[in-house]
Amino acid sequence: MNEKERLSALEVALNNEMREREFYLKNAGRTKNPLGKKMFQQIGDDELEHYERLKQLHQKWVKQEKWPETVPIKVKDTMVKDILVQFLKKVDETKGDSDDLTAVRTALDFEAKGAKFYAELRDSVTNPKEKEFFDLLSKMENEHYLSLKDTEEYFIDPVSWYRKAEHHTLDGG
């Protein structure tokens, strides 16, 4: 992938991150489910963080006409897993409604495509800093995907979700 194609891919990523943020915030405001509300809000905040880093990178790249040396590779860690853990402590077996489930499934698709997109960018470049940056974004999108998958399971069957999340087992003793 040449320089121009990589810059174009970065512009696609910028647009995707902002569209996804808008989607998450809209659903955070819409849902009545406390887990869904927190999950959508947190992922929306994470997407803003991604957008800001990508925007910084894009501005410097355009100005310098090459991958900048001064863009922070690190982005803030997501707290999506923490939301699930905190929610488990406040047992509320409220199923998500069909709109919640549809939103989570749409979000799953976003995150799967995002993880793949960033992994493909990572694999198409040779600069170690570029590789590291896109690998980080791919892993964060994958973490969002896994947390949303967990949320989907909760919305479908909260009782089974709690049983699995609390790791209850039956033994013969």
N, C-alpha and C positions, 0 to 999 in steps of 0.2 A: 504494500500500500504506500503510495507516494505521499509527499507532504500535503498536497492539495486535497487528496482524498481523506487523509486523516483529519484535517481541519474541517472538512465538510461533515465527517462523521461526528466530530465534536459539536458542531452546530445542531445536528440531529439530536444528540444527547441533551443539549441545553433545552431544546423544545420539548423533548419527552419528559424531562425532569419537572418542568413547570406545569405541563398538562397533568402529569400524575399528581403533583401537589394539589392542584385545583380539584381534582377528582377526590382525593383523600379528605380535604377540608370540607367539601360539599357533603360527603357521606358522614363525616364526624358531626356536622350540624344536623343532619337528617335523622340519624339513627336514635332510637330510644334505649338501645342496649348499652349499658355502661362499658362493657369490654370493647364492643365495636367502636364506641365513641373515643375511648382512650387509644385504641389501636390505630384507628384512622388518623387521629390527631398526631400521634407520635411519628407515624410513617410520613405524614405530610411534612412535619418538621424536618425529618431526615432528608426528604427529597429537596427541601429548600437548602439544606446544608450542601448537598451534592451540587445543586444548581449554582450556588455561590462559588464553590471551588472550580467548577467547570467554566463559569463566567470569567473568573480571575485568570484561569489558564488561557482561555480563548483570547482575552484582551492582550495578554502578554505575548502570546504566540503570534497574533496578527501584527503587533508592533515590532517584534524582533524577527519575524519571519522564520522562526524555528521554535522547537520545544524550549520553553524558558527554564533556566536553572533555578529560579527563585520561587516557584510555586510550591506551596506546602503540599507534600505528598499525603499527609495524614488528614483524615476527616474525623469528626467527632464520632465516637462509637454510638451505635443505636441502642436505645433502651427498650426495644420492642419485647425482648425476652423478659425483662423486669416487669413489664405490664402484665404479662401472663402469670408470673409468679405472685405478684401483689394481688391480682384478681382471685387467684386460687385461695388466698387467705380470707377473702370475703365471699363465702359461698353464696352464690345467687344463681340458681338454676333456671335462668330465663333464656329461652330459645331466641335466636335471632329470627326476625321476620324474613319473608321472601326477598324483600329489597336488600336487607343486610347480606343475605346469602349470595344474591346476585352481585352485589358490590364486592364482596370478598372474592368471588370467583373471577370477576373482571380484574381485580387487583392482582390475583394470582397470575393471570395472564401477563399483565404489565411487568411484574417482577421477574417472571421466567424469561420474558423477552429481553428485559434490561440486563439480567445476569449474562445471558447469552451474547448480547450485543457488546458488553464491556469485555467479556472473555475473548470474543473475536478480535476486538481492538488490541487487547493485550497480546494475543498470539500473532498479530500482523505487524508488530513493531519490533525494533531491535534495541532501541534505547532503554537501558535498564530502569531509568526513572519513569519513563512512560509505561513500561511493563508493570512496574510496581503500582503506579497510580490506577491503571485500569483494572489490575487484579484486585485491588482494594475495593473499587466500586462494584466489581462483579460479585465479590464475596458479600458485600453489604446488601446488594439486591437479592442475593440468594438467602441471606438471613431473613430479610423481609418476607420472601416467599415461604420459608419454613414456618415463620410465625403466623402468617396468614393461613397456611394449611392447618395449623393448630386451631386457629380461630374458626375456620370452616367446620372442623370436627366439633368444636364446642357448640356452634350455632345449630348443627344438625341434631346432636344428641348430648346435651350438657351432662347428664348423669354418667354416661359412659366416659365422657371426656374427663370428668373429675376422678372417676375410678382409675383411669389410665394415668392421669397426671399425678395422682397421689401414690401410685405404685402399690396399690393394695393387692395382696396375693392371698390365695387360699392354700393352706397346707393341710396335710393329713394328720397333724399332731394335736 
